[in-house]
Amino acid sequence: MPDRLTAPRSPRVAKTMRPGQAGTLRLARHYGDALLCVRYREDAGRQTRYTTVELIVAKTAIQRRLAPDTLVAVHIAWGEDALRARVRAAGAEWIPALRHWHLPFQVA
């Protein structure tokens, strides 16, 4: 009896199927929404077919970094004169109505 945990030597992907297609229904019922695809791999040397599944195990939002030239708002507390001078020297613009400084993200 072949060992189920032994990785195939040289499998080629014979077929890739999405959930809901014929041949994936049993696995779709078992794994539910976590099932991404089912692959049938064949190992010609051993004359064996392997059924593999690709599952979604985590889903998180991607937080993209801002472009370096995107303007961001920076609040500088009252009395932080040295920091305010550095921000002004870097080209920041004071917005009195909003009471904060606008400067490029790269500088901030």
KEROVO-802459 format. One line per field, with one value per residue: residue in three letters; x, y, z of N, C-alpha, C in turn. Coordinates in pm, 1 decimal, padded with zeros to 6 digits. Atoms other than C-alpha are relative to their C-alpha. Layout:
N
code	[Ala,...];
n.xx	[X,...];
n.yy	[Y,...];
n.zz	[Z,...];
ca.xx	[X,...];
ca.yy	[Y,...];
ca.zz	[Z,...];
c.xx	[X,...];
c.yy	[Y,...];
c.zz	[Z,...];
//
This chain:
108
code	[Met,Pro,Asp,Arg,Leu,Thr,Ala,Pro,Arg,Ser,Pro,Arg,Val,Ala,Lys,Thr,Met,Arg,Pro,Gly,Gln,Ala,Gly,Thr,Leu,Arg,Leu,Ala,Arg,His,Tyr,Gly,Asp,Ala,Leu,Leu,Cys,Val,Arg,Tyr,Arg,Glu,Asp,Ala,Gly,Arg,Gln,Thr,Arg,Tyr,Thr,Thr,Val,Glu,Leu,Ile,Val,Ala,Lys,Thr,Ala,Ile,Gln,Arg,Arg,Leu,Ala,Pro,Asp,Thr,Leu,Val,Ala,Val,His,Ile,Ala,Trp,Gly,Glu,Asp,Ala,Leu,Arg,Ala,Arg,Val,Arg,Ala,Ala,Gly,Ala,Glu,Trp,Ile,Pro,Ala,Leu,Arg,His,Trp,His,Leu,Pro,Phe,Gln,Val,Ala];
n.xx	[00086.0,-00084.6,00007.7,00073.5,-00071.6,-00120.0,00019.2,-00027.5,-00130.8,00004.2,00139.1,00040.4,00139.3,00081.0,00124.1,00031.0,00143.8,00053.8,00112.0,00128.7,-00010.7,00008.7,-00127.4,-00039.4,00117.4,-00021.5,-00098.7,00062.1,00086.3,-00086.1,-00080.0,00083.9,-00052.3,-00145.9,-00056.3,-00034.7,-00000.9,-00038.2,-00092.8,-00029.7,-00139.0,-00032.9,-00140.0,-00013.9,-00090.8,00069.7,00134.7,00086.6,00066.1,00017.1,00097.7,-00042.7,00090.5,-00058.2,00094.8,-00022.1,-00009.5,00009.1,00033.4,-00022.5,-00003.0,-00133.7,-00018.7,-00098.6,-00072.7,00030.1,-00104.7,-00086.1,00038.7,00134.2,00000.5,00060.9,00018.0,-00077.7,00028.7,-00115.3,00051.7,-00043.5,-00124.9,-00102.7,-00057.4,-00106.5,00064.0,00068.9,-00103.9,-00046.2,00107.3,00004.2,-00119.7,00020.4,00093.9,00138.7,00086.3,00091.5,00140.0,00056.5,00138.0,-00001.0,-00096.8,-00104.7,-00094.9,00002.3,-00130.8,-00002.6,-00013.9,-00141.3,-00063.9,00061.8];
n.yy	[-00118.9,-00118.9,-00092.3,-00120.1,-00121.3,-00013.4,-00096.0,00057.6,-00037.0,-00088.9,-00007.4,-00108.5,-00035.9,00047.4,-00076.8,-00090.1,-00025.8,-00094.4,00054.8,00002.5,00080.2,00144.2,00049.4,-00077.3,-00019.8,00061.6,-00080.6,-00130.1,00018.7,00023.7,-00117.1,-00120.3,-00120.6,-00003.4,00068.9,-00088.0,00083.5,00140.3,00036.5,00141.4,00013.4,00135.9,00039.5,00103.0,00103.7,00088.3,00024.9,-00040.5,-00130.5,-00066.5,-00107.7,-00099.9,-00113.9,-00126.6,-00057.3,-00132.2,00018.5,-00130.1,-00111.4,-00128.2,-00114.2,-00046.8,-00141.9,-00052.2,-00120.1,-00116.7,-00042.7,-00096.8,-00139.5,-00023.0,-00093.7,00047.9,-00102.5,00026.0,-00092.9,-00025.4,-00056.9,-00134.0,-00003.2,00081.9,-00094.2,00063.0,00087.0,-00087.3,-00057.3,00105.5,00026.1,-00117.3,00007.6,00108.5,-00044.6,00017.3,-00118.5,-00012.6,-00020.5,-00056.8,00042.0,00136.8,-00001.2,00100.5,-00021.7,00091.6,00026.0,00129.1,00118.3,00035.7,-00088.4,00028.2];
n.zz	[00000.0,00005.2,-00112.7,00042.5,-00037.6,00081.0,00108.6,00130.8,00053.3,00115.6,00045.4,00088.7,-00022.2,00111.1,00007.9,-00110.7,00003.4,-00097.9,-00077.3,00069.3,00121.0,-00021.9,-00049.1,-00118.5,-00085.6,-00131.3,-00072.2,-00027.4,-00118.1,-00117.0,-00036.4,00006.8,00065.9,-00007.3,00116.0,00111.5,00119.6,-00011.7,00107.8,00019.9,00043.9,00040.1,-00007.2,00102.3,-00047.9,-00094.7,00053.9,-00109.5,00008.9,-00128.7,-00005.3,-00097.7,-00012.0,-00044.3,-00095.5,-00058.2,-00144.6,-00066.5,00089.2,-00065.3,00091.2,00035.6,-00027.1,00093.7,-00041.0,00081.5,00092.3,-00069.4,00021.4,-00052.5,-00112.6,-00123.3,-00102.9,-00121.4,-00109.8,-00087.4,-00124.5,-00037.1,-00073.4,00064.2,00096.1,00079.5,00098.7,00095.8,00086.8,00090.7,00096.8,00088.5,00084.8,00095.3,00102.3,-00040.9,00009.5,-00113.1,00038.5,-00123.4,-00025.3,-00051.2,-00108.1,00016.0,00107.8,00114.4,00056.7,00069.5,-00083.6,-00006.6,-00098.4,-00130.8];
ca.xx	[00000.0,00151.6,00226.7,-00021.6,00220.0,00504.3,00540.5,00522.2,00855.8,00767.5,00395.6,00252.0,-00072.9,-00323.0,-00623.9,-00713.8,-01077.0,-01266.5,-01521.6,-01859.1,-01724.9,-01787.9,-01515.1,-01497.5,-01844.0,-01749.0,-01445.6,-01646.2,-01897.6,-01613.0,-01405.9,-01681.1,-01579.1,-01216.0,-01171.0,-00991.6,-00920.7,-00871.8,-00575.7,-00530.6,-00159.9,-00017.1,00312.1,00404.2,00686.0,00461.8,00146.0,-00034.3,-00286.1,-00286.7,-00579.7,-00468.3,-00667.0,-00573.2,-00736.4,-00773.7,-00652.7,-00645.6,-00780.5,-00652.3,-00680.0,-00374.2,-00248.2,-00074.0,00194.9,00131.5,00321.3,00619.9,00472.0,00127.4,00049.2,-00023.6,-00142.5,00083.4,-00012.1,00266.5,00190.1,00217.9,00567.5,00750.5,00946.8,01241.4,01013.9,00808.6,01129.8,01242.5,00904.3,00902.3,01258.0,01144.0,00885.8,00570.7,00276.5,00078.0,-00301.7,-00449.0,-00812.7,-00725.0,-00446.2,-00196.9,00092.2,00078.0,00394.0,00488.0,00466.5,00831.8,00931.8,00688.3];
ca.yy	[00000.0,00338.6,00586.3,00876.9,01122.1,01059.2,01347.8,01249.4,01252.6,01413.4,01483.2,01683.6,01870.6,01688.1,01901.9,02202.2,02251.7,02523.8,02451.3,02352.7,02175.1,01803.2,01621.4,01880.6,01854.6,01612.8,01822.3,02146.7,02007.4,01902.5,02227.4,02481.0,02836.6,02765.3,02553.1,02746.4,02468.9,02096.0,01963.6,01617.9,01533.9,01230.8,01056.7,00858.6,00669.1,00526.8,00523.5,00713.9,00997.5,01241.3,01464.3,01786.3,02079.8,02444.1,02602.4,02955.7,02952.3,03327.0,03646.2,03990.9,04332.5,04462.1,04793.9,04970.8,05225.1,05573.6,05706.1,05918.8,06237.5,06195.8,06484.7,06387.7,06592.3,06618.4,06770.7,06926.7,07001.5,07352.2,07426.0,07179.4,07458.3,07243.1,06991.4,07268.6,07426.6,07093.3,07037.3,07390.8,07344.2,07023.7,07221.1,07163.1,07400.0,07520.8,07494.5,07735.2,07628.4,07264.7,07346.3,07100.4,07082.4,06930.1,06762.3,06470.9,06124.2,06062.2,06357.5,06271.6];
ca.zz	[00000.0,-00095.8,00180.8,00152.9,00313.3,00069.6,-00171.7,-00538.7,-00722.9,-01051.6,-01066.3,-01348.1,-01312.2,-01530.7,-01444.3,-01227.6,-01134.2,-00949.3,-00673.3,-00814.2,-01121.8,-01162.7,-00973.7,-00695.9,-00539.8,-00259.2,-00167.0,-00192.4,00056.3,00287.8,00277.7,00200.4,00111.8,00203.1,-00111.4,-00383.3,-00635.3,-00680.6,-00876.9,-01018.6,-01049.8,-01222.4,-01151.5,-01463.1,-01290.0,-01018.9,-01232.8,-00959.0,-00954.8,-00662.9,-00575.5,-00404.9,-00276.8,-00234.9,00068.8,00197.0,00556.4,00631.8,00481.2,00576.5,00419.3,00238.0,00365.1,00082.4,00153.0,00028.8,-00270.3,-00160.2,-00307.2,-00145.7,00089.0,00447.2,00742.0,01046.1,01378.8,01579.6,01942.7,02079.5,02200.2,01974.4,01806.9,01692.4,01520.6,01359.1,01225.3,01077.4,00910.5,00770.5,00638.1,00465.2,00267.7,00470.9,00433.8,00736.1,00690.0,00948.8,00904.9,00980.1,01226.8,01080.7,00836.6,00488.2,00368.2,00139.0,00292.2,00213.2,00432.2,00711.8];
c.xx	[00089.3,-00023.8,-00065.7,00075.4,00127.3,-00028.6,00032.0,00131.1,-00009.8,-00143.2,-00019.9,-00147.2,-00077.7,-00124.1,-00013.2,-00146.4,-00039.1,-00114.9,-00130.7,00004.7,-00012.5,00138.6,00048.6,-00112.7,00018.7,00097.3,-00055.7,-00093.3,00084.9,00069.1,-00078.0,00066.5,00152.3,00065.5,00021.9,00005.0,00039.7,00091.6,00015.8,00139.4,00026.0,00150.4,00017.4,00087.4,-00068.4,-00138.4,-00105.1,-00061.5,-00021.2,-00107.0,00045.7,-00102.2,00080.6,-00105.7,00039.6,00000.2,-00006.4,-00032.0,00016.6,00003.4,00144.6,00005.5,00112.9,00068.8,-00038.4,00116.9,00082.2,-00044.4,-00142.1,00008.4,-00072.4,-00007.9,00076.0,-00034.9,00125.1,-00052.1,00059.1,00128.6,00110.1,00064.8,00106.1,-00059.9,-00069.5,00101.3,00050.3,-00103.5,-00008.5,00118.2,-00013.7,-00103.3,-00145.7,-00075.4,-00099.1,-00139.6,-00071.7,-00140.4,-00005.1,00096.0,00097.2,00085.8,-00022.4,00141.7,-00002.4,00025.4,00146.4,00073.2,-00052.6,00057.3];
c.yy	[00123.3,00089.7,00129.7,00128.2,00020.4,00093.7,-00066.5,00052.9,00103.0,00012.6,00114.9,00026.1,-00040.7,00087.3,00086.7,00037.6,00094.2,-00063.9,00010.7,-00078.6,-00147.8,-00050.6,00075.0,00007.0,-00058.8,00082.3,00138.2,-00010.3,-00014.1,00128.3,00131.3,00114.5,00008.4,-00064.1,00097.8,-00077.3,-00142.0,-00029.2,-00150.8,-00005.9,-00146.3,-00021.3,-00118.5,-00114.5,-00100.4,-00038.6,00029.3,00135.8,00051.9,00106.6,00095.1,00111.8,00122.0,00068.7,00140.8,-00018.9,00131.5,00105.5,00128.8,00109.4,00041.1,00149.1,00049.4,00121.4,00112.7,00029.3,00109.0,00145.4,00030.8,00093.2,-00061.8,00115.4,-00040.6,00106.2,00010.9,00073.2,00138.3,-00009.8,-00087.4,00080.5,-00064.5,-00088.8,00082.9,00061.1,-00103.2,-00027.8,00114.7,-00002.3,-00108.6,00035.1,-00019.1,00131.9,-00002.4,00029.1,00051.0,-00049.7,-00140.2,-00018.6,-00118.2,00033.9,-00103.6,-00016.3,-00137.4,-00114.5,-00039.5,00081.8,-00031.1,-00126.0];
c.zz	[00000.0,00121.3,-00046.9,00029.7,-00080.9,-00116.4,-00133.1,-00055.8,-00112.2,-00052.1,-00098.5,00025.1,-00124.3,-00017.5,00123.5,-00012.3,00113.3,00076.3,-00078.0,-00129.8,00036.6,00038.8,00122.8,00103.2,00140.4,00083.4,00033.7,00120.3,00126.4,00046.8,-00006.3,-00074.1,00003.6,-00122.1,-00114.3,-00131.1,00036.1,-00117.1,-00001.6,-00058.6,-00032.5,00007.5,-00094.7,00047.8,00090.7,-00050.1,00107.6,-00029.4,00141.1,-00014.3,00109.1,00003.5,00041.4,00084.3,00039.4,00151.0,00077.0,-00105.1,00078.5,-00105.6,-00024.7,00027.1,-00088.3,00059.1,-00093.9,-00093.7,00068.7,-00014.3,00047.7,00120.3,00118.7,00099.3,00125.3,00103.0,00086.0,00122.0,00026.2,00081.5,-00058.9,-00112.4,-00089.4,-00109.0,-00107.7,-00096.6,-00100.2,-00108.7,-00099.9,-00096.7,-00106.4,-00106.4,00034.9,-00010.2,00116.1,-00052.6,00124.6,00032.0,00062.0,00116.6,-00006.2,-00121.6,-00109.6,-00050.3,-00068.0,00097.6,00019.4,00105.4,00140.8,00059.8];
//
